[in-house]
């Protein structure tokens, strides 16, 4: 994952949100390690001033899956 330009590694949710909000551009995104689930990544996307977070993980067959994290309110 280190070769992916948008991957920021082990940064906090708050740090990721600050980075995205600083760009101010809808559609800006980054990948970071999940703070709560080992081996899972978080795709964070800025849209209309909100940060949307999706959990991204590799399936047993090697493909990738994205889903909203439990407890995330729909906007």
Gaussian input, Z-matrix of N, CA and C with variables (Angstrom, degrees):
# hf/3-21g

backbone

0 1
 N
 C     1     B1
 C     2     B2     1     A1
 N     3     B3     2     A2     1     D1
 C     4     B4     3     A3     2     D2
 C     5     B5     4     A4     3     D3
 N     6     B6     5     A5     4     D4
 C     7     B7     6     A6     5     D5
 C     8     B8     7     A7     6     D6
 N     9     B9     8     A8     7     D7
 C    10    B10     9     A9     8     D8
 C    11    B11    10    A10     9     D9
 N    12    B12    11    A11    10    D10
 C    13    B13    12    A12    11    D11
 C    14    B14    13    A13    12    D12
 N    15    B15    14    A14    13    D13
 C    16    B16    15    A15    14    D14
 C    17    B17    16    A16    15    D15
 N    18    B18    17    A17    16    D16
 C    19    B19    18    A18    17    D17
 C    20    B20    19    A19    18    D18
 N    21    B21    20    A20    19    D19
 C    22    B22    21    A21    20    D20
 C    23    B23    22    A22    21    D21
 N    24    B24    23    A23    22    D22
 C    25    B25    24    A24    23    D23
 C    26    B26    25    A25    24    D24
 N    27    B27    26    A26    25    D25
 C    28    B28    27    A27    26    D26
 C    29    B29    28    A28    27    D27
 N    30    B30    29    A29    28    D28
 C    31    B31    30    A30    29    D29
 C    32    B32    31    A31    30    D30
 N    33    B33    32    A32    31    D31
 C    34    B34    33    A33    32    D32
 C    35    B35    34    A34    33    D33
 N    36    B36    35    A35    34    D34
 C    37    B37    36    A36    35    D35
 C    38    B38    37    A37    36    D36
 N    39    B39    38    A38    37    D37
 C    40    B40    39    A39    38    D38
 C    41    B41    40    A40    39    D39
 N    42    B42    41    A41    40    D40
 C    43    B43    42    A42    41    D41
 C    44    B44    43    A43    42    D42
 N    45    B45    44    A44    43    D43
 C    46    B46    45    A45    44    D44
 C    47    B47    46    A46    45    D45
 N    48    B48    47    A47    46    D46
 C    49    B49    48    A48    47    D47
 C    50    B50    49    A49    48    D48
 N    51    B51    50    A50    49    D49
 C    52    B52    51    A51    50    D50
 C    53    B53    52    A52    51    D51
 N    54    B54    53    A53    52    D52
 C    55    B55    54    A54    53    D53
 C    56    B56    55    A55    54    D54
 N    57    B57    56    A56    55    D55
 C    58    B58    57    A57    56    D56
 C    59    B59    58    A58    57    D57
 N    60    B60    59    A59    58    D58
 C    61    B61    60    A60    59    D59
 C    62    B62    61    A61    60    D60
 N    63    B63    62    A62    61    D61
 C    64    B64    63    A63    62    D62
 C    65    B65    64    A64    63    D63
 N    66    B66    65    A65    64    D64
 C    67    B67    66    A66    65    D65
 C    68    B68    67    A67    66    D66
 N    69    B69    68    A68    67    D67
 C    70    B70    69    A69    68    D68
 C    71    B71    70    A70    69    D69
 N    72    B72    71    A71    70    D70
 C    73    B73    72    A72    71    D71
 C    74    B74    73    A73    72    D72
 N    75    B75    74    A74    73    D73
 C    76    B76    75    A75    74    D74
 C    77    B77    76    A76    75    D75
 N    78    B78    77    A77    76    D76
 C    79    B79    78    A78    77    D77
 C    80    B80    79    A79    78    D78
 N    81    B81    80    A80    79    D79
 C    82    B82    81    A81    80    D80
 C    83    B83    82    A82    81    D81
 N    84    B84    83    A83    82    D82
 C    85    B85    84    A84    83    D83
 C    86    B86    85    A85    84    D84
 N    87    B87    86    A86    85    D85
 C    88    B88    87    A87    86    D86
 C    89    B89    88    A88    87    D87
 N    90    B90    89    A89    88    D88
 C    91    B91    90    A90    89    D89
 C    92    B92    91    A91    90    D90
 N    93    B93    92    A92    91    D91
 C    94    B94    93    A93    92    D92
 C    95    B95    94    A94    93    D93
 N    96    B96    95    A95    94    D94
 C    97    B97    96    A96    95    D95
 C    98    B98    97    A97    96    D96
 N    99    B99    98    A98    97    D97
 C   100   B100    99    A99    98    D98
 C   101   B101   100   A100    99    D99
 N   102   B102   101   A101   100   D100
 C   103   B103   102   A102   101   D101
 C   104   B104   103   A103   102   D102
 N   105   B105   104   A104   103   D103
 C   106   B106   105   A105   104   D104
 C   107   B107   106   A106   105   D105
 N   108   B108   107   A107   106   D106
 C   109   B109   108   A108   107   D107
 C   110   B110   109   A109   108   D108
 N   111   B111   110   A110   109   D109
 C   112   B112   111   A111   110   D110
 C   113   B113   112   A112   111   D111
 N   114   B114   113   A113   112   D112
 C   115   B115   114   A114   113   D113
 C   116   B116   115   A115   114   D114
 N   117   B117   116   A116   115   D115
 C   118   B118   117   A117   116   D116
 C   119   B119   118   A118   117   D117
 N   120   B120   119   A119   118   D118
 C   121   B121   120   A120   119   D119
 C   122   B122   121   A121   120   D120
 N   123   B123   122   A122   121   D121
 C   124   B124   123   A123   122   D122
 C   125   B125   124   A124   123   D123
 N   126   B126   125   A125   124   D124
 C   127   B127   126   A126   125   D125
 C   128   B128   127   A127   126   D126
 N   129   B129   128   A128   127   D127
 C   130   B130   129   A129   128   D128
 C   131   B131   130   A130   129   D129
 N   132   B132   131   A131   130   D130
 C   133   B133   132   A132   131   D131
 C   134   B134   133   A133   132   D132
 N   135   B135   134   A134   133   D133
 C   136   B136   135   A135   134   D134
 C   137   B137   136   A136   135   D135
 N   138   B138   137   A137   136   D136
 C   139   B139   138   A138   137   D137
 C   140   B140   139   A139   138   D138
 N   141   B141   140   A140   139   D139
 C   142   B142   141   A141   140   D140
 C   143   B143   142   A142   141   D141
 N   144   B144   143   A143   142   D142
 C   145   B145   144   A144   143   D143
 C   146   B146   145   A145   144   D144
 N   147   B147   146   A146   145   D145
 C   148   B148   147   A147   146   D146
 C   149   B149   148   A148   147   D147
 N   150   B150   149   A149   148   D148
 C   151   B151   150   A150   149   D149
 C   152   B152   151   A151   150   D150
 N   153   B153   152   A152   151   D151
 C   154   B154   153   A153   152   D152
 C   155   B155   154   A154   153   D153
 N   156   B156   155   A155   154   D154
 C   157   B157   156   A156   155   D155
 C   158   B158   157   A157   156   D156
 N   159   B159   158   A158   157   D157
 C   160   B160   159   A159   158   D158
 C   161   B161   160   A160   159   D159
 N   162   B162   161   A161   160   D160
 C   163   B163   162   A162   161   D161
 C   164   B164   163   A163   162   D162
 N   165   B165   164   A164   163   D163
 C   166   B166   165   A165   164   D164
 C   167   B167   166   A166   165   D165
 N   168   B168   167   A167   166   D166
 C   169   B169   168   A168   167   D167
 C   170   B170   169   A169   168   D168
 N   171   B171   170   A170   169   D169
 C   172   B172   171   A171   170   D170
 C   173   B173   172   A172   171   D171
 N   174   B174   173   A173   172   D172
 C   175   B175   174   A174   173   D173
 C   176   B176   175   A175   174   D174
 N   177   B177   176   A176   175   D175
 C   178   B178   177   A177   176   D176
 C   179   B179   178   A178   177   D177
 N   180   B180   179   A179   178   D178
 C   181   B181   180   A180   179   D179
 C   182   B182   181   A181   180   D180
 N   183   B183   182   A182   181   D181
 C   184   B184   183   A183   182   D182
 C   185   B185   184   A184   183   D183
 N   186   B186   185   A185   184   D184
 C   187   B187   186   A186   185   D185
 C   188   B188   187   A187   186   D186
 N   189   B189   188   A188   187   D187
 C   190   B190   189   A189   188   D188
 C   191   B191   190   A190   189   D189
 N   192   B192   191   A191   190   D190
 C   193   B193   192   A192   191   D191
 C   194   B194   193   A193   192   D192
 N   195   B195   194   A194   193   D193
 C   196   B196   195   A195   194   D194
 C   197   B197   196   A196   195   D195
 N   198   B198   197   A197   196   D196
 C   199   B199   198   A198   197   D197
 C   200   B200   199   A199   198   D198
 N   201   B201   200   A200   199   D199
 C   202   B202   201   A201   200   D200
 C   203   B203   202   A202   201   D201
 N   204   B204   203   A203   202   D202
 C   205   B205   204   A204   203   D203
 C   206   B206   205   A205   204   D204
 N   207   B207   206   A206   205   D205
 C   208   B208   207   A207   206   D206
 C   209   B209   208   A208   207   D207
 N   210   B210   209   A209   208   D208
 C   211   B211   210   A210   209   D209
 C   212   B212   211   A211   210   D210
 N   213   B213   212   A212   211   D211
 C   214   B214   213   A213   212   D212
 C   215   B215   214   A214   213   D213
 N   216   B216   215   A215   214   D214
 C   217   B217   216   A216   215   D215
 C   218   B218   217   A217   216   D216
 N   219   B219   218   A218   217   D217
 C   220   B220   219   A219   218   D218
 C   221   B221   220   A220   219   D219
 N   222   B222   221   A221   220   D220
 C   223   B223   222   A222   221   D221
 C   224   B224   223   A223   222   D222

   B1=1.4444
   B2=1.5307
   B3=1.3210
   B4=1.4670
   B5=1.5249
   B6=1.3276
   B7=1.4642
   B8=1.5338
   B9=1.3216
   B10=1.4631
   B11=1.5289
   B12=1.3249
   B13=1.4720
   B14=1.5284
   B15=1.3152
   B16=1.4693
   B17=1.5285
   B18=1.3334
   B19=1.4636
   B20=1.5227
   B21=1.3356
   B22=1.4639
   B23=1.5192
   B24=1.3245
   B25=1.4593
   B26=1.5132
   B27=1.3289
   B28=1.4683
   B29=1.5253
   B30=1.3273
   B31=1.4622
   B32=1.5229
   B33=1.2958
   B34=1.4641
   B35=1.5295
   B36=1.3193
   B37=1.4648
   B38=1.5220
   B39=1.3153
   B40=1.4634
   B41=1.5273
   B42=1.3298
   B43=1.4667
   B44=1.5197
   B45=1.3331
   B46=1.4580
   B47=1.5142
   B48=1.3233
   B49=1.4626
   B50=1.5254
   B51=1.3186
   B52=1.4688
   B53=1.5240
   B54=1.3338
   B55=1.4662
   B56=1.5264
   B57=1.3277
   B58=1.4645
   B59=1.5212
   B60=1.3131
   B61=1.4654
   B62=1.5238
   B63=1.3331
   B64=1.4644
   B65=1.5259
   B66=1.3514
   B67=1.4657
   B68=1.5190
   B69=1.3410
   B70=1.4587
   B71=1.5123
   B72=1.3182
   B73=1.4667
   B74=1.5232
   B75=1.3418
   B76=1.4581
   B77=1.5209
   B78=1.3190
   B79=1.4558
   B80=1.5150
   B81=1.3335
   B82=1.4668
   B83=1.5232
   B84=1.3251
   B85=1.4594
   B86=1.5166
   B87=1.3252
   B88=1.4577
   B89=1.5185
   B90=1.3129
   B91=1.4597
   B92=1.5158
   B93=1.3120
   B94=1.4581
   B95=1.5187
   B96=1.3292
   B97=1.4603
   B98=1.5244
   B99=1.3163
   B100=1.4617
   B101=1.5224
   B102=1.3147
   B103=1.4643
   B104=1.5253
   B105=1.3325
   B106=1.4626
   B107=1.5249
   B108=1.3368
   B109=1.4658
   B110=1.5307
   B111=1.3369
   B112=1.4684
   B113=1.5306
   B114=1.3305
   B115=1.4592
   B116=1.5132
   B117=1.3153
   B118=1.4606
   B119=1.5229
   B120=1.3213
   B121=1.4642
   B122=1.5226
   B123=1.3142
   B124=1.4582
   B125=1.5215
   B126=1.3203
   B127=1.4544
   B128=1.5174
   B129=1.3218
   B130=1.4626
   B131=1.5225
   B132=1.3338
   B133=1.4610
   B134=1.5293
   B135=1.3287
   B136=1.4624
   B137=1.5231
   B138=1.3445
   B139=1.4668
   B140=1.5248
   B141=1.3051
   B142=1.4699
   B143=1.5302
   B144=1.3263
   B145=1.4579
   B146=1.5151
   B147=1.3202
   B148=1.4645
   B149=1.5199
   B150=1.3255
   B151=1.4586
   B152=1.5251
   B153=1.3119
   B154=1.4590
   B155=1.5214
   B156=1.3247
   B157=1.4575
   B158=1.5216
   B159=1.3261
   B160=1.4594
   B161=1.5194
   B162=1.3137
   B163=1.4618
   B164=1.5196
   B165=1.3193
   B166=1.4599
   B167=1.5265
   B168=1.3253
   B169=1.4609
   B170=1.5201
   B171=1.3161
   B172=1.4573
   B173=1.5282
   B174=1.3334
   B175=1.4620
   B176=1.5228
   B177=1.3166
   B178=1.4647
   B179=1.5218
   B180=1.3360
   B181=1.4677
   B182=1.5259
   B183=1.3472
   B184=1.4590
   B185=1.5133
   B186=1.3308
   B187=1.4633
   B188=1.5293
   B189=1.3245
   B190=1.4614
   B191=1.5151
   B192=1.3273
   B193=1.4574
   B194=1.5231
   B195=1.3387
   B196=1.4678
   B197=1.5173
   B198=1.3271
   B199=1.4604
   B200=1.5181
   B201=1.3169
   B202=1.4624
   B203=1.5193
   B204=1.3025
   B205=1.4587
   B206=1.5238
   B207=1.3320
   B208=1.4700
   B209=1.5261
   B210=1.3186
   B211=1.4524
   B212=1.5105
   B213=1.3288
   B214=1.4628
   B215=1.5241
   B216=1.3103
   B217=1.4630
   B218=1.5210
   B219=1.3243
   B220=1.4626
   B221=1.5126
   B222=1.3307
   B223=1.4677
   B224=1.5051
   A1=110.63
   A2=117.42
   A3=120.36
   A4=113.38
   A5=117.92
   A6=120.34
   A7=112.92
   A8=117.35
   A9=121.63
   A10=108.37
   A11=117.12
   A12=122.16
   A13=113.66
   A14=118.14
   A15=120.46
   A16=112.57
   A17=117.28
   A18=121.41
   A19=109.66
   A20=115.96
   A21=121.46
   A22=113.24
   A23=117.60
   A24=120.43
   A25=113.99
   A26=113.84
   A27=120.68
   A28=110.41
   A29=115.67
   A30=120.59
   A31=107.44
   A32=116.70
   A33=120.32
   A34=110.99
   A35=114.73
   A36=120.38
   A37=109.90
   A38=115.79
   A39=120.59
   A40=111.85
   A41=116.62
   A42=120.54
   A43=110.74
   A44=116.74
   A45=120.73
   A46=112.17
   A47=116.06
   A48=119.98
   A49=110.94
   A50=117.48
   A51=120.71
   A52=111.16
   A53=116.81
   A54=120.42
   A55=111.02
   A56=116.72
   A57=120.17
   A58=111.81
   A59=116.73
   A60=119.65
   A61=111.46
   A62=117.17
   A63=120.91
   A64=111.43
   A65=117.55
   A66=120.00
   A67=110.41
   A68=116.32
   A69=121.31
   A70=114.38
   A71=118.15
   A72=121.71
   A73=111.10
   A74=116.68
   A75=119.91
   A76=109.91
   A77=115.37
   A78=120.50
   A79=113.40
   A80=117.46
   A81=119.59
   A82=108.12
   A83=116.96
   A84=120.06
   A85=110.97
   A86=114.79
   A87=121.12
   A88=109.03
   A89=114.88
   A90=122.58
   A91=107.77
   A92=116.70
   A93=121.61
   A94=108.37
   A95=115.89
   A96=120.31
   A97=109.22
   A98=116.58
   A99=120.65
   A100=108.67
   A101=116.20
   A102=120.26
   A103=111.79
   A104=117.43
   A105=120.14
   A106=114.99
   A107=117.57
   A108=120.09
   A109=109.46
   A110=118.10
   A111=120.65
   A112=111.93
   A113=116.36
   A114=121.56
   A115=114.75
   A116=117.13
   A117=122.23
   A118=108.38
   A119=115.93
   A120=121.72
   A121=109.46
   A122=115.47
   A123=121.40
   A124=108.54
   A125=115.93
   A126=122.55
   A127=106.20
   A128=116.69
   A129=122.27
   A130=108.05
   A131=116.07
   A132=122.40
   A133=109.62
   A134=116.51
   A135=121.98
   A136=109.11
   A137=115.81
   A138=120.06
   A139=108.69
   A140=116.76
   A141=123.62
   A142=112.60
   A143=115.82
   A144=120.89
   A145=115.58
   A146=117.58
   A147=122.01
   A148=109.72
   A149=115.78
   A150=121.35
   A151=107.47
   A152=116.84
   A153=122.89
   A154=107.53
   A155=116.42
   A156=121.15
   A157=110.04
   A158=115.27
   A159=122.70
   A160=108.54
   A161=116.64
   A162=120.60
   A163=108.47
   A164=115.48
   A165=121.93
   A166=107.81
   A167=116.00
   A168=120.07
   A169=110.02
   A170=114.33
   A171=120.00
   A172=108.55
   A173=115.67
   A174=120.74
   A175=109.88
   A176=115.59
   A177=120.94
   A178=112.28
   A179=117.52
   A180=120.98
   A181=112.53
   A182=116.97
   A183=120.40
   A184=114.93
   A185=117.46
   A186=119.07
   A187=108.69
   A188=116.11
   A189=120.94
   A190=110.31
   A191=116.00
   A192=122.67
   A193=109.03
   A194=116.81
   A195=121.58
   A196=108.48
   A197=115.81
   A198=121.10
   A199=109.13
   A200=116.02
   A201=118.46
   A202=108.26
   A203=115.47
   A204=120.40
   A205=109.26
   A206=117.90
   A207=119.89
   A208=111.10
   A209=115.48
   A210=120.18
   A211=114.93
   A212=117.62
   A213=120.31
   A214=108.45
   A215=116.39
   A216=121.05
   A217=110.32
   A218=116.39
   A219=120.70
   A220=109.10
   A221=116.17
   A222=121.28
   A223=109.04
   D1=-23.22
   D2=-176.76
   D3=-59.42
   D4=-23.87
   D5=-178.87
   D6=-82.08
   D7=-5.70
   D8=178.97
   D9=-84.36
   D10=121.15
   D11=-172.35
   D12=-59.78
   D13=-30.91
   D14=-176.48
   D15=-89.20
   D16=1.31
   D17=-179.39
   D18=-82.11
   D19=124.83
   D20=-177.36
   D21=-110.87
   D22=4.81
   D23=175.06
   D24=70.60
   D25=-141.40
   D26=-174.21
   D27=-89.25
   D28=76.90
   D29=173.64
   D30=-113.66
   D31=157.09
   D32=-179.38
   D33=-75.69
   D34=163.01
   D35=175.51
   D36=-58.05
   D37=-43.30
   D38=-178.68
   D39=-61.71
   D40=-42.92
   D41=179.13
   D42=-64.15
   D43=-43.17
   D44=177.90
   D45=-60.68
   D46=-42.46
   D47=179.48
   D48=-65.00
   D49=-40.95
   D50=178.11
   D51=-61.89
   D52=-41.78
   D53=178.71
   D54=-61.18
   D55=-44.89
   D56=-178.48
   D57=-69.33
   D58=-43.87
   D59=-179.60
   D60=-64.41
   D61=-29.66
   D62=178.46
   D63=-66.27
   D64=-29.09
   D65=178.15
   D66=-72.59
   D67=-38.78
   D68=-179.68
   D69=68.98
   D70=10.82
   D71=-176.16
   D72=-105.05
   D73=119.70
   D74=174.54
   D75=-54.94
   D76=137.45
   D77=179.24
   D78=92.77
   D79=-7.80
   D80=175.66
   D81=-64.64
   D82=144.09
   D83=-177.96
   D84=-151.17
   D85=162.69
   D86=173.91
   D87=-151.83
   D88=159.43
   D89=174.33
   D90=-111.78
   D91=138.58
   D92=175.87
   D93=-142.80
   D94=164.37
   D95=174.98
   D96=-69.86
   D97=142.36
   D98=174.03
   D99=-66.90
   D100=138.06
   D101=177.33
   D102=-79.83
   D103=-22.21
   D104=-173.23
   D105=-110.54
   D106=-19.95
   D107=-176.75
   D108=-126.00
   D109=108.67
   D110=-180.00
   D111=-59.49
   D112=139.89
   D113=177.30
   D114=80.49
   D115=3.10
   D116=-179.66
   D117=-113.83
   D118=146.23
   D119=178.77
   D120=-108.94
   D121=161.04
   D122=174.62
   D123=-118.28
   D124=126.10
   D125=173.19
   D126=-96.61
   D127=116.55
   D128=-177.30
   D129=-111.34
   D130=126.63
   D131=-174.70
   D132=-125.42
   D133=133.15
   D134=176.49
   D135=-92.99
   D136=127.20
   D137=177.97
   D138=-150.18
   D139=120.39
   D140=-179.95
   D141=52.11
   D142=41.92
   D143=176.26
   D144=81.09
   D145=-0.63
   D146=178.11
   D147=-110.07
   D148=149.51
   D149=174.09
   D150=-102.28
   D151=122.20
   D152=175.91
   D153=-103.41
   D154=131.75
   D155=-176.20
   D156=-119.24
   D157=132.29
   D158=179.03
   D159=-124.86
   D160=136.91
   D161=174.64
   D162=-82.94
   D163=131.86
   D164=-178.60
   D165=-120.56
   D166=126.09
   D167=-179.74
   D168=-143.15
   D169=158.32
   D170=178.78
   D171=-91.24
   D172=135.69
   D173=-179.52
   D174=-83.18
   D175=173.13
   D176=178.86
   D177=-61.79
   D178=-26.46
   D179=-178.86
   D180=-88.37
   D181=-2.44
   D182=177.68
   D183=96.98
   D184=-6.99
   D185=176.66
   D186=-82.50
   D187=173.95
   D188=-177.47
   D189=-111.62
   D190=147.10
   D191=-178.83
   D192=-130.21
   D193=141.04
   D194=176.39
   D195=-125.94
   D196=138.70
   D197=178.12
   D198=-150.04
   D199=157.88
   D200=175.97
   D201=-72.73
   D202=148.73
   D203=178.50
   D204=-73.21
   D205=145.55
   D206=178.14
   D207=-57.12
   D208=139.56
   D209=177.85
   D210=86.97
   D211=-0.90
   D212=179.64
   D213=-78.69
   D214=126.67
   D215=179.69
   D216=-78.51
   D217=136.55
   D218=176.30
   D219=-75.64
   D220=140.74
   D221=179.65
   D222=-117.68

